[in-house]
Every structure is written in structure tokens, then in C-alpha cells.
Amino acid sequence: MKPFKLPEIITEEEFLKIQDKVKKKNHKLAYALGFYECMRIGEIVNLKPEDINYQIKTIHIKQAKGHKDRVIPIAPEVLRGLSHLPVEIGCRALQIAFKGICKEVTGKDLHFHSLRHSGITHYLVKKKWSSLEVQRLAGHSKIQTTEIYTHINPQDLVNRMWNN
């Protein structure tokens, strides 16, 4: 049996460098939804303007994985870009565009799903959200699934050890 390999992740700083090079606003929005909202690509391409509640700052994701709905908060970094909904691009085209821009900017061979892993890691490690909060954001039914997505940078461990 082939061992399970987690996708490579990027930091928020790397993500912002990628975003700086993106020309199309719908691509920028899709990438931001992947990173800051930890959304799956299928959830992003199916998102509609009526799924956004600006008053209470939430996104209603309908019929996600497992045919479950969930409501998540709108990240401040995403709010302005939501005016570009729907993203009006297919999953495959979005994956190809993301892979290309990542290779160009970071030299890394990243997949679109890397944004979800990176976002989950960002909230757990950098923002210090609890595992339960991130589980809810990601829409995981089991906390163990959320923990699989956690990637800890070795330098973060050194900093933690030395209380930096």
C-alpha cells in the first residue's frame, strides 16, 4: 500500500506573493477563498452571491462534501473580493491556473487543495485558533481529520521550544 502523502503547504507570506502576481480578479477571489476560508475547489466554483450574508458576515456553503451544509465566517481578507462572485471558472481550469502561478512565484509544485491545507495550518499555528474552531470552519465531522491537515514548520517548533 502506498503511504499517504500530504500536500505541500505555503505560508501566508508566500500566498500573498502569489496573489500579487494574479491578474484575474475571479482567480484572486478563488485563491483567497481556498486559503482564508479553507474551502474546497468544488465549494468555490459553486458559490453564488446569494450564499453571502454581508450583514452577519457569513458564507453559506451548500451541499459540500458528504452533502452537508455549513455556515462559515467571512475573513476580512476575502470580504471585498466577494463582489466578483460567481467565480465563473471550472475546477480544472482553476487548478491549472493555480499550479502555473505557484510554479512561477514559489518554484513549488502545488495543487489547489494545498490552499485548504495551508489555510487550516495558518489558523491553527499562526492565528492560534483551537482545533474545534478550525474543525468547524473546515467542515470536518471528526477532529482527527482536522489534525491530519496540521502542518507544523520545524522552525515553529524551535521557536516554541525557545519561547520566541
C-alpha positions as CSV (number, residue, x, y, z in Angstrom):
1,M,0.0,0.0,0.0
2,K,1.3,3.4,-1.0
3,P,1.9,5.7,2.0
4,F,-0.4,8.7,2.4
5,K,1.4,11.9,1.4
6,L,0.1,15.3,2.5
7,P,0.3,18.1,0.0
8,E,3.0,20.8,0.4
9,I,1.8,24.0,2.1
10,I,2.6,27.6,1.8
11,T,2.7,30.4,4.4
12,E,0.5,33.5,4.3
13,E,3.5,35.4,3.1
14,E,4.0,33.1,0.2
15,F,0.3,33.2,-0.5
16,L,0.3,37.0,-0.7
17,K,3.3,36.9,-3.1
18,I,1.2,34.6,-5.3
19,Q,-1.8,36.9,-5.1
20,D,0.4,39.9,-6.1
21,K,1.1,38.1,-9.4
22,V,-2.5,37.1,-10.2
23,K,-4.2,39.3,-12.8
24,K,-7.7,37.9,-12.9
25,K,-10.0,39.1,-10.1
26,N,-12.0,35.9,-10.1
27,H,-8.8,33.8,-9.7
28,K,-7.7,36.1,-6.9
29,L,-11.0,35.5,-5.1
30,A,-10.9,31.8,-5.7
31,Y,-7.4,31.5,-4.2
32,A,-8.4,33.7,-1.2
33,L,-11.5,31.5,-0.6
34,G,-9.3,28.4,-0.7
35,F,-6.7,29.9,1.7
36,Y,-8.6,32.1,4.2
37,E,-12.0,30.3,4.1
38,C,-10.4,26.8,3.8
39,M,-12.9,26.0,1.1
40,R,-12.7,23.1,-1.4
41,I,-12.5,23.9,-5.1
42,G,-16.0,22.5,-5.7
43,E,-17.4,24.7,-3.0
44,I,-15.7,27.7,-4.5
45,V,-16.9,27.2,-8.1
46,N,-20.5,26.6,-6.8
47,L,-20.6,29.6,-4.6
48,K,-23.3,32.2,-5.5
49,P,-23.8,35.8,-4.5
50,E,-27.0,34.8,-2.6
51,D,-24.8,32.5,-0.4
52,I,-23.2,35.6,1.2
53,N,-24.7,37.3,4.2
54,Y,-22.9,40.6,4.4
55,Q,-24.9,41.7,7.4
56,I,-23.7,39.0,9.7
57,K,-20.5,38.3,7.7
58,T,-21.1,34.7,6.8
59,I,-20.9,32.3,3.8
60,H,-23.4,29.6,3.5
61,I,-21.8,26.6,1.8
62,K,-24.5,24.4,0.4
63,Q,-24.2,20.6,-0.2
64,A,-20.5,20.4,0.4
65,K,-18.6,17.1,0.8
66,G,-21.0,14.5,2.3
67,H,-23.9,16.6,1.2
68,K,-23.6,18.7,4.3
69,D,-24.3,22.5,4.5
70,R,-22.2,24.7,6.7
71,V,-22.0,28.4,7.6
72,I,-18.6,30.0,8.0
73,P,-17.4,33.5,8.8
74,I,-16.2,35.8,6.1
75,A,-12.5,36.5,6.5
76,P,-11.6,40.2,6.3
77,E,-9.1,39.4,3.6
78,V,-12.0,38.0,1.4
79,L,-14.8,40.4,2.0
80,R,-14.0,42.9,-0.8
81,G,-13.4,40.3,-3.4
82,L,-16.8,38.7,-2.9
83,S,-18.2,41.3,-5.3
84,H,-16.6,39.1,-8.1
85,L,-18.9,36.1,-7.4
86,P,-19.6,33.8,-9.0
87,V,-16.0,32.9,-10.0
88,E,-17.3,31.6,-13.3
89,I,-14.5,29.2,-14.0
90,G,-14.4,25.4,-14.0
91,C,-12.5,23.3,-11.4
92,R,-9.9,22.0,-13.9
93,A,-9.1,25.5,-15.4
94,L,-8.7,26.9,-11.8
95,Q,-6.4,24.0,-10.8
96,I,-4.2,24.6,-13.9
97,A,-4.0,28.3,-13.4
98,F,-3.1,27.9,-9.7
99,K,-0.4,25.3,-10.4
100,G,1.1,27.6,-13.0
101,I,1.3,30.7,-10.9
102,C,2.7,28.8,-7.9
103,K,5.4,27.3,-10.0
104,E,6.3,30.7,-11.3
105,V,6.2,32.5,-8.0
106,T,7.4,29.9,-5.4
107,G,9.0,27.2,-7.6
108,K,6.8,24.7,-5.7
109,D,4.6,22.1,-7.4
110,L,1.3,23.0,-5.6
111,H,-2.2,21.8,-6.1
112,F,-5.3,23.9,-5.4
113,H,-6.1,21.7,-2.4
114,S,-2.8,22.9,-0.9
115,L,-4.6,26.2,-0.2
116,R,-7.0,24.4,2.1
117,H,-4.2,22.7,3.9
118,S,-2.3,25.9,4.1
119,G,-5.3,27.8,5.5
120,I,-6.0,25.2,8.1
121,T,-2.4,25.3,9.2
122,H,-2.4,29.1,9.2
123,Y,-5.4,29.2,11.6
124,L,-4.0,26.5,13.9
125,V,-0.4,27.5,14.0
126,K,-0.2,31.2,13.3
127,K,-3.6,32.5,14.4
128,K,-3.7,30.1,17.4
129,W,-7.3,29.0,16.8
130,S,-8.4,25.9,18.7
131,S,-8.7,22.6,16.8
132,L,-12.5,22.7,17.4
133,E,-12.8,26.2,15.8
134,V,-10.8,25.1,12.8
135,Q,-12.8,21.8,12.6
136,R,-16.0,23.8,12.3
137,L,-14.5,26.2,9.7
138,A,-13.3,23.2,7.6
139,G,-16.5,21.3,7.9
140,H,-14.8,18.1,9.3
141,S,-17.1,15.7,11.2
142,K,-14.1,14.3,13.1
143,I,-11.4,16.3,14.9
144,Q,-8.8,13.6,13.7
145,T,-9.4,14.8,10.2
146,T,-8.6,18.4,11.1
147,E,-5.4,17.1,12.8
148,I,-4.3,15.4,9.6
149,Y,-4.3,18.8,7.9
150,T,-2.0,20.3,10.5
151,H,1.5,21.0,9.2
152,I,4.0,22.4,11.6
153,N,7.1,24.1,10.3
154,P,10.3,22.9,12.1
155,Q,11.2,26.5,12.8
156,D,7.9,27.0,14.6
157,L,8.9,24.1,16.9
158,V,12.3,25.7,17.5
159,N,10.7,29.0,18.3
160,R,8.2,27.3,20.7
161,M,11.0,25.4,22.4
162,W,12.9,28.6,23.0
163,N,9.7,30.7,23.8
164,N,10.2,33.1,20.9
